[in-house]
Amino acid sequence: MCLASQAGPSGAVIIDSAINFIQSLLATSGLEQQSHTFALWLFFAGCGVLELCISILICTPIEHLWPLTSWSERNPVAADVTYAFVVRIVLFPLVAYFEFSWLSQQLDGFLFAHAITQPSLTTLIPGLASLPALVFFANFAILDCADYWKHRLSHRYGWWYGIHSVHHAEDQLTFWSDERSHILEDTITYLWLIAVGLAIGIPSFQFPFLILGLRLIASMAHSNTRISYGWLGDHIFISPRFHRTHHALKAAGRRSCNFGTALSWWDQIFGTAKFNDSTIETGDAGAEPAMVTGSWAAQQAAGFRRMVRLARRAKKTHTAKVAS
C-alpha cells in the first residue's frame, strides 16, 4: 500500500503525483539510484519551505500595515532567517518524516510480533475511519495539547528554561522570532511530539503536515501586529496579542502564562490563560546580550551557559532545603 494513501484519497493523489514528478526529474538527472528517498526528502523540504513562504506572505504585510510597535534600530534577524531555512530543509524532513517513519515501522513490528493492536483514534472509535478530516484535526489538537505541556514544563525547570530563554530573549518580537530556538530544545520538542505521535498512531505521512500546521499558526502568533482574531477567534486560536503576553518582559521564566502553540483551549482548560493584556515590551531581563543580538552560534552558546547556571542554582537550592 502506498504510504501517501494515509493522507486520504485526494491527498494521496496530490502527494503521489508530486513525489513521482520529483522522482522522474531525479532519474533524468542521473540520480535514479535512491531516487525515491531523495524525492521524499525534496518533497518534505519543499513543503517546509512553502509553509515558511506562506508565513512570510501573510505576516510581512500585516506587520508593515498594522504594526504594534516600531524600533529606531532593528535587531539583526540573519540568525533567525538562516535557522528557519536550515530547519525546513534539513531538520524537518529528517525528523518529522524519516525518523518518525522509521520509529513507526519499528513500533509496528514490535506490536505485530506480540499480537498487540496499534492504538489510534480510528481503532478506539471505528466510526472516525470514514472522517479523515476530523481525525486529522483531532490528531492536531492532541499534538498541540502535548506541546502545551512541553512548553509549560520548559518554564518550570531551571535547566530547561536556560535553553528555552534563547527564544524569550527577543525584545523585538516578530514572526521571525518563532524560529529562534536552541538546538537542544528543538531536539526535546521533536522527541516529545514523536513519542506522542507514535502513542496515538499518527500515520507517517500525516505527522509532518501536523507539524507544519503548528508552525504556521505559531509564526503568525509571534507577529508584531495590532490585529486581533476577535473574541471568538482568540478563544480558539493563539493570536499575536494572546501570545505576546507570554513573551512579556515582566512574565519571563516561571511567571509566564499563555503557553499554547496553536489552540488557546489548553490555557483556558488548565487555568493559564490571560486575555485582554496590553503587552508591548518583550524579552528576558536575565538573558545575556548575546542571546538578543548575537549570531546563531553566540545564541546557542549563551543558552547552553544559562542552562548550566540555572541547573547549578537549582541543585544548590535543593541541597540547602535537604540540609535544613
C-alpha positions as CSV (number, residue, x, y, z in Angstrom):
1,M,0.0,0.0,0.0
2,C,1.3,3.5,-0.9
3,L,2.3,5.5,2.2
4,A,0.6,8.6,0.7
5,S,-2.8,6.8,1.0
6,Q,-2.6,7.6,4.7
7,A,-3.3,11.2,3.9
8,G,-6.7,10.4,2.4
9,P,-7.9,9.8,-1.2
10,S,-7.5,13.3,-2.6
11,G,-4.4,13.9,-0.6
12,A,-2.8,10.7,-1.8
13,V,-3.3,11.6,-5.4
14,I,-1.6,15.0,-4.9
15,I,1.3,13.6,-2.8
16,D,1.9,10.6,-5.1
17,S,1.9,12.9,-8.2
18,A,4.4,15.3,-6.6
19,I,6.7,12.6,-5.4
20,N,6.6,10.8,-8.8
21,F,7.3,14.0,-10.6
22,I,10.3,14.7,-8.4
23,Q,11.5,11.2,-8.8
24,S,11.3,11.4,-12.6
25,L,13.3,14.6,-12.6
26,L,16.0,12.9,-10.4
27,A,16.0,9.9,-12.8
28,T,16.6,12.1,-15.8
29,S,19.4,13.8,-14.0
30,G,21.3,10.5,-13.5
31,L,20.2,10.1,-9.8
32,E,18.0,7.1,-10.3
33,Q,19.6,5.1,-7.5
34,Q,17.9,6.0,-4.2
35,S,15.8,8.5,-6.2
36,H,12.7,7.6,-4.1
37,T,14.4,8.6,-0.9
38,F,15.7,11.8,-2.4
39,A,12.3,12.5,-3.8
40,L,10.7,12.2,-0.4
41,W,13.4,14.4,1.1
42,L,12.9,17.1,-1.5
43,F,9.1,16.8,-1.2
44,F,9.0,17.4,2.5
45,A,11.8,20.1,2.3
46,G,9.7,21.8,-0.3
47,C,6.6,21.6,2.0
48,G,8.6,23.1,4.8
49,V,9.9,26.0,2.7
50,L,6.4,26.5,1.3
51,E,5.0,26.8,4.8
52,L,7.7,29.3,5.6
53,C,6.9,31.3,2.5
54,I,3.2,31.4,3.4
55,S,4.1,32.8,6.8
56,I,6.2,35.4,5.1
57,L,3.4,36.4,2.7
58,I,0.8,36.6,5.5
59,C,2.9,38.2,8.3
60,T,5.1,40.7,6.4
61,P,2.1,42.8,5.1
62,I,0.3,42.8,8.5
63,E,3.4,43.8,10.3
64,H,4.0,46.6,7.8
65,L,0.4,47.9,7.7
66,W,-0.7,47.3,11.3
67,P,2.4,47.2,13.5
68,L,2.0,47.1,17.2
69,T,5.3,48.8,17.7
70,S,8.4,50.0,15.8
71,W,12.1,50.3,16.6
72,S,14.6,53.0,15.6
73,E,17.2,50.3,15.0
74,R,16.2,46.8,14.0
75,N,17.9,43.8,15.7
76,P,19.6,41.5,13.2
77,V,17.4,38.7,12.1
78,A,20.0,36.8,10.0
79,A,20.3,34.1,12.6
80,D,16.6,33.5,12.6
81,V,16.3,33.5,8.9
82,T,19.2,31.1,8.4
83,Y,17.9,28.8,11.1
84,A,14.4,28.9,9.6
85,F,15.6,27.6,6.2
86,V,18.0,25.1,7.8
87,V,15.2,23.6,9.9
88,R,12.8,23.4,7.0
89,I,15.3,21.9,4.6
90,V,17.3,19.6,6.9
91,L,15.9,19.0,10.3
92,F,12.2,19.0,9.4
93,P,12.4,16.3,6.7
94,L,14.9,14.2,8.7
95,V,12.9,14.1,11.9
96,A,9.3,14.8,11.0
97,Y,9.2,12.1,8.3
98,F,12.3,9.8,8.1
99,E,12.9,9.4,11.8
100,F,9.2,9.2,12.6
101,S,8.6,6.8,9.8
102,W,11.5,4.5,10.9
103,L,10.4,4.5,14.5
104,S,6.8,3.9,13.5
105,Q,7.9,0.8,11.5
106,Q,9.9,-0.5,14.5
107,L,6.9,0.0,16.8
108,D,4.5,-1.7,14.3
109,G,6.9,-4.7,14.0
110,F,7.1,-5.0,17.8
111,L,3.3,-4.7,18.3
112,F,2.7,-7.2,15.5
113,A,5.2,-9.7,17.0
114,H,3.4,-9.5,20.3
115,A,-0.1,-9.6,18.8
116,I,-0.9,-6.1,20.0
117,T,-3.2,-3.7,18.1
118,Q,-1.6,-0.4,17.3
119,P,-3.6,2.3,19.3
120,S,-5.1,5.1,17.3
121,L,-8.2,7.2,17.2
122,T,-9.7,5.1,14.5
123,T,-9.2,1.8,16.4
124,L,-10.6,3.4,19.6
125,I,-13.5,5.0,17.6
126,P,-14.0,3.0,14.4
127,G,-16.6,5.4,13.1
128,L,-13.9,8.0,12.6
129,A,-12.3,5.9,9.8
130,S,-14.7,7.5,7.4
131,L,-14.0,11.0,8.6
132,P,-10.3,11.6,7.7
133,A,-10.5,15.4,8.1
134,L,-11.9,15.0,11.6
135,V,-9.1,12.5,12.5
136,F,-6.5,14.9,11.2
137,F,-7.9,17.8,13.3
138,A,-8.2,15.5,16.4
139,N,-4.5,14.4,16.0
140,F,-3.6,18.1,15.6
141,A,-5.4,19.0,18.8
142,I,-3.7,16.2,20.7
143,L,-0.2,17.2,19.5
144,D,-1.0,20.8,20.4
145,C,-2.0,19.8,23.9
146,A,1.2,17.8,24.2
147,D,3.2,20.8,23.0
148,Y,1.4,23.0,25.6
149,W,2.6,20.8,28.4
150,K,6.1,20.6,27.0
151,H,6.2,24.4,26.8
152,R,4.8,24.8,30.3
153,L,7.3,22.4,31.8
154,S,10.1,24.3,30.0
155,H,9.2,27.3,32.2
156,R,9.1,25.1,35.3
157,Y,12.6,23.6,35.3
158,G,15.6,25.9,35.5
159,W,17.9,24.0,33.3
160,W,15.2,23.7,30.6
161,Y,14.3,27.3,30.8
162,G,18.0,28.1,30.3
163,I,17.9,26.9,26.7
164,H,14.3,28.0,26.2
165,S,15.3,31.5,27.1
166,V,17.0,31.8,23.8
167,H,13.5,32.1,22.4
168,H,12.4,34.5,25.1
169,A,15.4,36.8,24.9
170,E,14.0,38.5,21.8
171,D,13.0,42.1,22.7
172,Q,11.8,42.9,19.1
173,L,9.1,40.2,18.7
174,T,8.2,39.5,15.0
175,F,7.0,36.4,13.1
176,W,10.7,35.5,12.6
177,S,11.1,35.2,16.3
178,D,9.2,31.9,16.2
179,E,12.3,30.4,14.5
180,R,14.6,31.5,17.4
181,S,15.3,28.3,19.4
182,H,18.1,26.4,20.9
183,I,19.1,23.2,19.1
184,L,18.8,21.2,22.4
185,E,15.2,22.4,22.8
186,D,14.4,21.6,19.2
187,T,15.6,18.1,19.9
188,I,13.4,17.8,23.0
189,T,10.4,19.2,21.1
190,Y,10.7,16.7,18.2
191,L,11.3,13.7,20.6
192,W,8.3,14.8,22.7
193,L,6.0,15.1,19.7
194,I,7.3,12.0,18.1
195,A,6.6,10.0,21.2
196,V,3.0,11.3,21.4
197,G,2.5,10.8,17.7
198,L,3.6,7.1,18.0
199,A,1.4,6.6,21.1
200,I,-1.8,7.7,19.2
201,G,-0.9,6.0,16.0
202,I,-0.5,9.0,13.7
203,P,0.4,7.8,10.1
204,S,3.9,8.6,8.9
205,F,2.7,10.8,6.1
206,Q,0.3,12.8,8.3
207,F,2.8,13.7,11.0
208,P,4.9,16.2,9.0
209,F,1.8,18.1,7.9
210,L,0.6,18.3,11.5
211,I,3.9,19.8,12.5
212,L,3.7,22.3,9.6
213,G,0.2,23.3,10.8
214,L,1.6,24.0,14.3
215,R,4.5,26.0,12.9
216,L,2.3,28.2,10.6
217,I,-0.1,29.3,13.4
218,A,2.9,29.8,15.8
219,S,4.6,32.1,13.2
220,M,1.5,34.2,12.9
221,A,1.2,34.3,16.7
222,H,4.6,36.0,17.0
223,S,3.7,38.7,14.6
224,N,4.3,42.3,15.6
225,T,0.8,43.5,14.8
226,R,-2.2,45.1,16.5
227,I,-4.6,42.7,14.6
228,S,-6.8,40.6,16.8
229,Y,-8.8,37.5,15.9
230,G,-11.8,38.8,17.8
231,W,-13.3,37.4,21.0
232,L,-14.3,34.1,19.4
233,G,-11.1,33.7,17.4
234,D,-8.9,34.5,20.4
235,H,-10.7,31.8,22.4
236,I,-10.0,29.2,19.7
237,F,-6.5,30.1,18.2
238,I,-3.4,31.6,19.6
239,S,-3.4,35.2,18.4
240,P,-0.5,37.7,18.3
241,R,-2.0,39.6,21.2
242,F,-2.5,36.5,23.3
243,H,1.0,35.1,22.7
244,R,2.7,38.4,23.2
245,T,1.5,38.3,26.8
246,H,3.5,35.1,27.1
247,H,6.6,37.0,25.9
248,A,6.1,40.0,28.2
249,L,9.3,41.3,29.8
250,K,7.6,41.0,33.2
251,A,6.5,37.4,32.6
252,A,9.8,35.7,31.8
253,G,10.5,32.3,33.4
254,R,8.0,30.8,35.9
255,R,5.9,34.0,35.9
256,S,4.7,33.4,32.3
257,C,1.2,32.4,31.1
258,N,-0.5,31.6,27.7
259,F,1.7,28.6,26.9
260,G,-0.3,27.3,23.9
261,T,1.1,26.9,20.4
262,A,-1.9,26.8,18.1
263,L,-5.1,26.5,20.2
264,S,-5.9,28.6,23.2
265,W,-8.1,25.9,24.6
266,W,-5.5,24.3,26.8
267,D,-4.6,27.5,28.5
268,Q,-8.3,28.1,29.3
269,I,-8.8,24.5,30.4
270,F,-5.7,24.3,32.7
271,G,-6.0,27.8,34.1
272,T,-3.0,29.6,32.5
273,A,-4.9,31.9,30.0
274,K,-4.7,35.6,30.3
275,F,-6.8,37.6,27.8
276,N,-7.1,41.3,27.2
277,D,-3.5,42.1,28.2
278,S,-1.8,45.1,26.5
279,T,1.8,43.8,26.5
280,I,4.2,45.9,24.4
281,E,7.7,45.2,25.8
282,T,9.0,41.7,25.4
283,G,12.2,39.9,26.3
284,D,14.0,38.4,29.3
285,A,16.0,40.7,31.7
286,G,18.2,37.8,32.7
287,A,19.4,36.9,29.2
288,E,22.9,37.7,28.1
289,P,23.2,40.3,25.3
290,A,24.5,37.6,23.0
291,M,21.0,35.9,23.2
292,V,19.4,39.1,21.9
293,T,21.7,40.3,19.1
294,G,24.3,37.6,18.8
295,S,24.9,35.3,15.9
296,W,23.2,31.9,15.8
297,A,26.3,30.3,17.3
298,A,26.5,33.0,20.0
299,Q,22.9,32.5,20.9
300,Q,23.4,28.7,21.2
301,A,26.4,29.1,23.4
302,A,24.7,31.6,25.6
303,G,21.7,29.4,26.0
304,F,23.9,26.5,27.0
305,R,25.8,28.6,29.6
306,R,22.5,29.8,31.1
307,M,21.2,26.2,31.2
308,V,24.3,25.2,33.2
309,R,24.0,28.1,35.6
310,L,20.3,27.6,36.3
311,A,20.9,23.8,36.8
312,R,23.6,24.5,39.3
313,R,21.5,27.1,41.1
314,A,18.6,24.6,41.3
315,K,21.0,21.9,42.7
316,K,22.3,24.3,45.4
317,T,18.7,25.3,46.4
318,H,17.7,21.6,46.6
319,T,20.8,20.8,48.7
320,A,20.1,23.7,51.0
321,K,16.5,22.5,51.5
322,V,17.6,19.0,52.3
323,A,20.2,20.2,54.8
324,S,17.7,22.4,56.6
